[in-house]
């Protein structure tokens, strides 16, 4: 898989996590543990995207 394809895949996953995060945050009683897990996963993906983006240029 090329870096561009991997970045596209990670961006889609990042967007999915953002949607899950929003859904959890807007629940009447958000689960703090779930929010933390989603935020950590989203940050890892963001870091991976940045790392891969740097290797393209």
N, C-alpha and C positions, 0 to 999 in steps of 0.2 A: 504494500500500500504506500503510495506516495505521501509526502508530507502534506500536500494540499488536500488530499482526500482524508487524511487523518485529522487535519484541522477542521475540515467540514463536518466530519463525524463528531468530533469533540464539541464543536459549536452547537450542533443539534442536541447533544446530550446536555450541554450547559443550559440551553433554552428549556429543555424538559425539566431540569432541576429547578430552574427559576419558576416555572409554572407550579411545580410541586410545592416549592417554598411559599409562593403566594397563596396557594390553597390552604396550606397549613397555618399561615399567619392570619388568614381571614376566618378561620374556624372560631366558634365561640370560646373554646378553651384549647389554644394551641399547645402542642406537646413540645416542651423546651428541648427535650432530648432529640426528638425528630428534627427540630429546627437546626440544632447544632450539627447534627449529622449531615443534613442537606447543605448547610453553609460550608462545612469542611470539604465535602465532595465537590461542590461548585468551585471552591478556591483551588483545589488540586487540579481541576480541569482547566481553569483559567491560567494557572501557572504552566501547565503542559502546553496549552495553546501559545502562550508567550514564548516558551522555549523553542517550540517548533517554528514559530514565525521568525524568530531570530536566525534560525538555521537556513531559512529560505533565501534571505537577502545576503 
